Amino acid sequence: MNAENPLVSLVYCSSATHPFSEQELADLLAVSRARNSARDITGMLLYRGGEFVQILEGTRSDVESLMEIIGRDPRHEDVRVLIEEPLHERRFAEWTMGYQSLVAAEPKLLSGYRDSFDDLRVGDHDMIGRAIMELTLWFRVRESAAR
């Protein structure tokens, strides 16, 4: 990493062209983790109901190269970069691709319930930023509890 190729964090969302089975997700993760490790890319992937949200961390050139590949991947459509920002320190340094499958739960029935995952599609920059922070925190808590 240098001034010409700084470390960045990029968050994107996309829709799967078909629902992924647990085995398809496991296969995707195995290949992606190996490729990310070779490129020194870290981050996390969330999947729910045919929707992906991923945070990628790495040098600008490596992350942009990976996004070109993702954009051409026939398993994705409607790929949208939500946030791309400089990064001073990796937030997911220990994961080439941490993963959680989000199951749509019943809390929507509760008064005042807000779905951070759904907030990513709104388009409001502040709401997207807040949703990403909430999902990142949720992911880290779940990963810590699993250890």
C-alpha positions as CSV (number, residue, x, y, z in Angstrom):
1,M,0.0,0.0,0.0
2,N,1.2,3.5,-0.9
3,A,-0.2,6.9,-1.5
4,E,-0.9,6.0,-5.2
5,N,-2.7,2.8,-4.2
6,P,-4.3,3.6,-0.8
7,L,-6.3,1.2,1.4
8,V,-10.1,1.5,0.8
9,S,-13.3,0.1,2.1
10,L,-16.0,-0.5,-0.4
11,V,-19.6,-1.6,0.4
12,Y,-21.8,-2.9,-2.4
13,C,-25.2,-4.6,-2.6
14,S,-26.5,-6.8,-5.4
15,S,-29.4,-9.2,-6.2
16,A,-28.8,-12.8,-6.9
17,T,-30.0,-14.0,-10.3
18,H,-31.4,-17.1,-8.5
19,P,-31.9,-18.0,-4.8
20,F,-28.6,-19.5,-3.5
21,S,-28.7,-22.8,-1.6
22,E,-26.5,-23.3,1.5
23,Q,-24.2,-25.5,-0.6
24,E,-23.9,-22.8,-3.4
25,L,-23.1,-20.2,-0.7
26,A,-20.5,-22.6,0.8
27,D,-18.9,-23.1,-2.6
28,L,-18.9,-19.4,-3.4
29,L,-17.3,-18.7,0.0
30,A,-14.5,-21.3,-0.5
31,V,-13.5,-19.9,-3.9
32,S,-13.8,-16.3,-2.8
33,R,-11.8,-16.7,0.4
34,A,-8.9,-18.3,-1.5
35,R,-9.0,-15.5,-4.1
36,N,-9.3,-12.8,-1.5
37,S,-6.4,-14.2,0.5
38,A,-4.2,-14.1,-2.6
39,R,-5.2,-10.5,-3.2
40,D,-5.0,-9.5,0.5
41,I,-8.6,-8.5,0.5
42,T,-10.6,-8.7,3.7
43,G,-14.2,-8.1,4.6
44,M,-17.6,-9.6,5.2
45,L,-20.5,-10.9,3.2
46,L,-24.2,-10.9,4.2
47,Y,-26.9,-12.8,2.3
48,R,-30.6,-12.7,2.8
49,G,-33.5,-13.5,0.5
50,G,-31.6,-13.3,-2.7
51,E,-29.8,-10.1,-1.7
52,F,-26.0,-9.7,-1.0
53,V,-24.3,-7.0,0.9
54,Q,-20.5,-7.1,1.1
55,I,-17.8,-5.0,2.6
56,L,-14.4,-5.2,0.8
57,E,-11.1,-3.9,2.2
58,G,-7.9,-3.7,0.3
59,T,-5.8,-1.5,-1.9
60,R,-7.8,0.6,-4.3
61,S,-6.5,-1.3,-7.3
62,D,-7.3,-4.7,-5.8
63,V,-10.8,-3.7,-4.7
64,E,-11.6,-2.1,-8.1
65,S,-10.3,-5.2,-9.9
66,L,-12.5,-7.5,-7.8
67,M,-15.5,-5.2,-8.3
68,E,-15.1,-5.6,-12.1
69,I,-15.2,-9.3,-11.7
70,I,-18.3,-9.2,-9.4
71,G,-19.9,-6.8,-12.0
72,R,-19.5,-9.4,-14.7
73,D,-20.5,-12.4,-12.5
74,P,-23.7,-13.8,-14.0
75,R,-24.9,-14.7,-10.5
76,H,-25.3,-11.0,-9.6
77,E,-27.5,-8.3,-11.0
78,D,-28.2,-4.7,-10.0
79,V,-24.7,-4.4,-8.4
80,R,-24.5,-1.0,-6.7
81,V,-21.6,0.6,-4.8
82,L,-23.1,2.1,-1.7
83,I,-19.9,3.6,-0.1
84,E,-16.3,3.7,-1.0
85,E,-14.0,5.5,1.4
86,P,-10.3,5.6,2.4
87,L,-9.4,3.3,5.2
88,H,-6.6,3.8,7.7
89,E,-7.0,0.5,9.5
90,R,-8.8,-2.7,8.4
91,R,-12.0,-3.5,10.3
92,F,-12.0,-7.1,9.2
93,A,-8.3,-7.9,9.1
94,E,-8.9,-11.4,10.4
95,W,-11.4,-12.4,7.7
96,T,-10.8,-12.9,4.0
97,M,-14.6,-13.1,3.9
98,G,-16.5,-13.3,7.1
99,Y,-20.0,-14.6,6.3
100,Q,-23.5,-14.6,7.9
101,S,-26.8,-15.7,6.3
102,L,-29.6,-13.4,7.6
103,V,-32.9,-15.2,8.0
104,A,-35.9,-12.9,7.7
105,A,-37.4,-13.0,11.2
106,E,-40.6,-12.0,12.8
107,P,-39.5,-8.8,14.7
108,K,-41.1,-6.8,11.9
109,L,-44.3,-7.3,13.9
110,L,-42.9,-5.2,16.8
111,S,-43.7,-1.6,17.0
112,G,-40.7,0.6,16.1
113,Y,-38.9,-2.2,14.3
114,R,-36.5,-1.1,11.6
115,D,-34.6,-3.4,9.3
116,S,-31.0,-2.3,8.7
117,F,-30.7,-4.6,5.7
118,D,-33.6,-3.0,4.0
119,D,-32.3,0.5,4.7
120,L,-29.4,-0.2,2.3
121,R,-31.8,0.1,-0.7
122,V,-33.2,3.5,0.3
123,G,-30.4,5.5,-1.2
124,D,-30.1,8.1,1.5
125,H,-26.4,8.3,2.3
126,D,-26.8,8.8,6.1
127,M,-29.3,6.0,6.4
128,I,-27.0,3.7,4.4
129,G,-24.0,4.6,6.6
130,R,-26.0,3.9,9.7
131,A,-27.3,0.6,8.4
132,I,-23.8,-0.5,7.5
133,M,-22.5,0.3,10.9
134,E,-25.4,-1.6,12.5
135,L,-24.9,-4.6,10.3
136,T,-21.1,-4.6,11.0
137,L,-21.7,-4.4,14.7
138,W,-24.3,-7.2,14.5
139,F,-21.8,-9.3,12.5
140,R,-18.9,-8.8,14.9
141,V,-21.1,-9.7,17.9
142,R,-22.3,-12.9,16.2
143,E,-18.8,-13.9,15.2
144,S,-17.4,-13.2,18.7
145,A,-20.1,-15.3,20.3
146,A,-19.4,-18.2,17.9
147,R,-15.7,-18.4,18.9
